[in-house]
Amino acid sequence: MALKPMLRAGADSHQRGPRQRPLENYANNSSPPLSRRSARWLLLRLLWDVSGESRVRKCRRVRIAEAVGVRRGANGAGFSGLASCGSVWACPVCSAKILARRSLEIGAGLLTWEGRGGRLVMGTLTMRHHRGHSLAAEFDALLRAWGSVNCSKVWKRWLVRLGSPGLVRVTEVTFGWDNGWHVHLHFVLLVGGEVQAADVESFTAWLVPKWARALEVAGMPGALEQGQDVHLIDGVAAAVELGDYLAKSTAYGAADSLGRELMGVWSKSARGGYGTEPAWRLAEDFGATGDKELLDLWHEYERGSKGRRQMAWSRGLRELLALGSESTDEQLAAEAEGDSDLLLLSGDGWASVLAQPWPASRLLDVLEEGGMPALRALLDEHGIGYLVTEAGREVD
């Protein structure tokens, strides 16, 4: 069943008060509370109707095999035989899957570097902007400015001085009604074990003005000094938390956990001071209100982020950290959980699942919580036909 936005009479797009999180309103009142995964699937179900991207409209909805499989692996339950869009920006389901994997990679890489005696420098770089700037213009300016910094001879001399083999960079997009799109980047610079806070302070004294000048050349108003944050961090736990933060900071549903601010590692000045929220909220709130301005902004977000890399490693850094070759977002999104299907849903069976008032991911929640007996009971209750495989009979 497709989600239909509820029209809000007399909506004033410029008077935005406190908002509820509306997606649970779409769940059947008799259904159990939504899991975070089901909230993502429910948002995707809305996007099937309103997304401007055809791949998102087909994602986890259209079959690419004769039957849809339900399976379970070490990392949880999942489906096979469904199309996936692979969008880390515009698909809440693919994004969560991609970023969970990126989190593990980043954490492992940073732990490896610390295990070799290295240290880590965390950075956040932002730009000045206003509602008149389009998302595409901010993206372009950010990347041009970052490229200017990275290509400079002084930057390369700093890498040598700090004993750095490179960095991992993550781009984040949020939105605020006062100043519009907020495109910014976070990075972790790997540095030598002998680097001290005073060295990082000297590096920052060069980096921030350079960054501001590069933004101005790229056509932006520059950078606010208080919006930039570069500092040295310590400890194995910090590396693990940092990997999780960098990979999940843009994932749908992660905003609620950002209050922890990485156990105090990220400075409060670098986050939360701009009155912005993740772009997912635009789609959520459109689903609750039917406010066309929200949908227009969401479509701008889809267009402006399409084809952009959300995460990037310095050349050769993954090999140095023994992480192997990097999978694309599309490859990660298409990976199926587990080795084999436990049961199969025919085309009619999958159509019956999609017609239910609850999101299809409820099957996965039930399988994880109650195993095959609970999953079969749910399907039987709703008259949804299925075929148990040999692997399914072994665990039934």
WOBELVEN-V190037 format. One line per field, one symbol per residue. psi: psi as a letter, one per 30 degrees, with the letter a starting at -180 (. if undefined). Layout:
BEGIN
psi=???
END
This chain:
BEGIN
psi=kkkkkkkjkgkjffijakkljfefffkkffllkkleeeeeeeeeeefeefkfkeeeffkgekkglelkkklkafgallllgkkkfgjfegjfeeeeeefeeeeeeeeeeeeeeefggllkkkkkkllkllffkleeeeeeeeeeeeeeeffkeeeeeeeeefhkfalkkkkkklkkfegbkjkllkljkkllffkleeeeeeeefeeeeeeeeeeeegglfbkkeffkjklkllkeeeeeeeeeeefffgkkffefffffhhhgekkfffkfgghllkfefeeefefffgjeeeeeeeeeeeeffkfkkfkkkkkfeeeeghfalklleeeeefkkklflkelkkleeeeeeefflfllffeeeeeeeegaeeeeeeeeeeghjklkkleeefff.
END
